[in-house]
Amino acid sequence: MLELGAGLGLPSLAAALRGADVLATDWAEDAVTLLRVNAARNRVELRAACVRWDEPEQLYAGAPWDVVLGADLLYEQRNADALLALLPRLGGEILLAEPGRPFAGRFLAHWDVEEVAERVYRLR
Ligand SMILES: C[S@@+](CC[C@H](N)C(=O)[O-])C[C@H]1O[C@@H](n2cnc3c(N)ncnc32)[C@H](O)[C@@H]1O
């Protein structure tokens, strides 16, 4: 599975602990470094990489992903625009945790949305 904008990467850590083959990504080097250290300290096996949504070659190389996860990504309109272009090309099941950011409404209107847990949406 793939996580976009992973930050501290808790979904990736949880998925890896349950046996998933995980690539966690973020454009912030500090976040990726911390996630690698955190995973190693807790003996969690995952891959973590610096990837920007506007330079997604590494993401396309792994497509189609079985599952694509994202949490709290829609805090700027440019993020919504980038993800609208990117997500359809990644394949698989898209699960987005969205806490109610102002740019979420217009973004979600582009998808067939199913709320699978509180503020967690499956996008098709
Ligand atoms: C609000 S944080 C959420 C972090 C984490 N998913 C969470 O829920 O705690 C958004 C994350 O998206 C990353 N991000 C924002 N724009 C990005 C882009 N264009 N490419 C890659 N990552 C990006 C940020 O660096 C940040 O870690």
The ligand as an ORCA input file, in Angstrom:
! r2SCAN-3c Opt
* xyz 0 1
  C      -1.672     18.170      7.654
  S      -0.280     17.131      7.348
  C      -0.970     15.519      7.671
  C       0.099     14.537      8.051
  C      -0.413     13.141      8.437
  N      -1.040     12.513      7.281
  C      -1.372     13.247      9.596
  O      -2.580     13.039      9.411
  O      -0.910     13.525     10.710
  C      -0.162     17.093      5.550
  C       1.089     16.388      5.046
  O       1.104     16.425      3.627
  C       2.425     16.736      3.180
  N       2.313     17.385      1.857
  C       1.696     18.542      1.573
  N       1.801     18.845      0.290
  C       2.526     17.843     -0.269
  C       2.986     17.583     -1.612
  N       2.717     18.439     -2.618
  N       3.680     16.463     -1.838
  C       3.951     15.583     -0.836
  N       3.543     15.779      0.455
  C       2.846     16.900      0.722
  C       2.975     17.646      4.275
  O       4.390     17.678      4.286
  C       2.376     17.027      5.535
  O       3.200     16.044      6.113
*
